[in-house]
Amino acid sequence: MAAFPPIPDPLDVYATPFDDLFSRASQREGFRQYLSGLLLPAERNKTLTALANAEPVVGAQRPAAQRLQWFLSESTWDAAAVTARRLEGLRADPATAPHDGGVLIIDETGDRKDGTKTAHVGRQYLGNRGKTENGVVSVGSLWADAGVYYPLAVEPYTPASWFAHGKDDPGFRTKPQIALDLVDQALATDWPFRAVVADCLYGEHHGFTAGLRQRNVPYVVGLKPSHAWWAPAEAVGAVWEVAAAGGWVSPAQPGMWIPVERSFRDGHTTTWWAVEGVAGPYGPERPLRLVIATPDPATLPEAATWYLATTLPLAEADLAEVVRLYGLRNWVEQQYKQIKGPLGWSQYQVGADRAMRRHWALVQCAFAFCWWAETRARPAAAPPTAETPDDADEPAGARGGKGAAPGSAVAPALALLAAGVAAGAGLAGADGVPVALLARVERPAAPTRAARSPRLAPPGSPAHAL
């Protein structure tokens, strides 16, 4: 079996601030080896044997794979402490430091898992699969602004079947309850954000939105087009009726629709149209506002039209600002493409809760390393003014896919994670590997050659095969 490849100098530098969280040298080595395995491209999934560069069946018994298995499952280190240190680093770096112009995005994702022994597994709806299957669902929080996005925390959802008294068990928590706990975590650490942003799964949940109001946390959340309220038969009683009553005839005769310009990372702009709804409990002078935004008021395309509820006062957030804030939610879809594809979010081969949480914490560290490397690969640019990936052409049904399915058109914007890999490399595409930085690490060509100090290949040099 091939030995572990040398740890690249950039990754070793990134990992050094975590060293005091590990009580033994073997743990510090395991941390680096695990991250290196996640980051380097591989021909198969990021399972433990693949991370150890071992054959998937017999190789599982080899010392290198066993050491990583022990590091993940039995070793004495705290995943929560590693996550806290990761966030400290993101917060301290001017290129990734949060500010009160960003948003706290709440979302969930599911991963198919067989069997009944894996922690939190159960038959439930998996958004990225688009159907009910056996799997694990987690709820996460992500901070984002126009140019930077990264996960803060994640919590697995445990189905009611795991509890003695089902949903009546004191230990059972719904996904919206977990989401409020994640908001509380961000508030407890004084993480700055303009508003909480979430899709209609949470926007339609009265317990979640009421919990945010109780915490005095502003929000911009999605609603279903069918969202309705009690109203006389002749009155407007649903959000789609508010949109239909907007009086649109043409851009020259927009009725109540107001043009909103959206700017994107590649420099192009798109004109959307937005209307301030006044119906039922909603109104610009009321505690709860209804904002409808679409690229085409004439047809109101289902996949691209947003029906939004917000507690931000009109004096503090006009229509353009509300649209901008909700548009940042698309970064969570971009994140799923990167952590679930190249970084192997769901490819763990462990069943215990602790090992699962550790794997997720390490994947998030690998994701953070990409930002760390990007900011050091070239001088930091001025803060971008673009708002989000462009989703105006998003196909019907794409929103439910969580951006993980091959060819998904959700959040087709470009990611910034590995622009510094080579001169003129530009941005890594949404379907590309966001961790191309380590793909250019030079390794010994054969065991008989003397090992060179690991380093990044100079600009223009060919990437070496694994």
SULZI-V578385 format. One record per backbone hydrogen bond with DSSP energy under -0.5 kcal/mol. CO is the residue of the C=O (numbers start at 1). NH is the residue of the N-H. Records with the same first field share a line. If there is no record, write none. Layout:
CO = NH + NH
This chain:
8 = 12
9 = 13
10 = 14
11 = 15
12 = 16
13 = 17
15 = 18
16 = 19
18 = 21
19 = 22
24 = 28
25 = 29
26 = 30
27 = 31
28 = 32
29 = 33
30 = 34
31 = 35
32 = 36
33 = 37
34 = 38
35 = 39
36 = 40
45 = 47
47 = 51
48 = 52
49 = 54
50 = 53
57 = 60
58 = 61
59 = 62
62 = 66
63 = 67
64 = 68
65 = 69
66 = 70
67 = 71
68 = 72
69 = 73
70 = 74 + 75
75 = 77
77 = 79
78 = 82
79 = 83
80 = 84
81 = 85
82 = 86
83 = 87
84 = 88
85 = 89
86 = 90
87 = 91
88 = 92
89 = 93
92 = 94
93 = 96 + 97
99 = 102
102 = 194 + 195
103 = 105 + 144
104 = 197
105 = 142
106 = 199
107 = 140
109 = 138
111 = 136
118 = 121
122 = 124 + 135
124 = 133
125 = 127
126 = 129 + 130 + 131
131 = 126 + 133
133 = 124
134 = 113
135 = 122
136 = 111
137 = 157
138 = 109
139 = 155
140 = 107
141 = 152 + 153
142 = 105
143 = 150
144 = 103
148 = 145
150 = 143
153 = 141
155 = 139
156 = 158
157 = 137 + 159
159 = 162
160 = 163
163 = 166
165 = 168
166 = 169
169 = 172
174 = 178
175 = 179
176 = 180
177 = 181
178 = 182
179 = 183
180 = 184
181 = 185
182 = 186
183 = 187
184 = 188
185 = 189
186 = 191
187 = 190
190 = 192
195 = 104
196 = 220
197 = 106
198 = 222
199 = 202 + 203
200 = 204
202 = 205
204 = 206
205 = 209
206 = 210
207 = 211
208 = 212
209 = 213
210 = 214
211 = 215
212 = 217
213 = 216
216 = 218
218 = 196
219 = 311 + 312
220 = 198
221 = 309
224 = 227
225 = 240
227 = 239
232 = 235
237 = 229
238 = 242
239 = 243
240 = 244
241 = 245
243 = 246
244 = 247
246 = 256
250 = 249 + 253
253 = 249 + 250
254 = 257
258 = 274
260 = 262 + 272
262 = 270
263 = 387 + 388
264 = 267
268 = 264
270 = 262 + 272
272 = 260
273 = 294
274 = 258
275 = 277 + 292
277 = 290
279 = 282
282 = 279
283 = 286
284 = 314
288 = 283
289 = 310
290 = 277
291 = 308
292 = 275
293 = 306
294 = 273
296 = 299 + 300
301 = 304 + 305
306 = 293 + 308
307 = 223
308 = 291
309 = 221
310 = 289
313 = 316 + 317
318 = 322
319 = 323
320 = 324
321 = 325
322 = 326
323 = 327
324 = 328
325 = 328
326 = 329
327 = 330
328 = 331
329 = 332 + 333
330 = 334
331 = 335
332 = 336
333 = 337
334 = 338
335 = 339
336 = 340
337 = 341
338 = 343
339 = 345
341 = 344
344 = 347
351 = 119
352 = 356
353 = 357
354 = 358
355 = 359
356 = 360
357 = 361
358 = 362
359 = 363
360 = 364
361 = 365
362 = 366
363 = 367
364 = 368
365 = 369
366 = 370
367 = 371
368 = 372
369 = 373
370 = 374
371 = 375
372 = 376
373 = 377
374 = 377 + 378
388 = 265
389 = 391
390 = 412
391 = 394
395 = 398
397 = 400
398 = 401 + 403
399 = 402
401 = 404
405 = 408
409 = 412
415 = 428
416 = 419
418 = 421
419 = 422
422 = 425
428 = 415
429 = 432
432 = 434
433 = 436
435 = 438
436 = 439 + 440
437 = 440
438 = 441
440 = 457
446 = 449
455 = 442
458 = 461
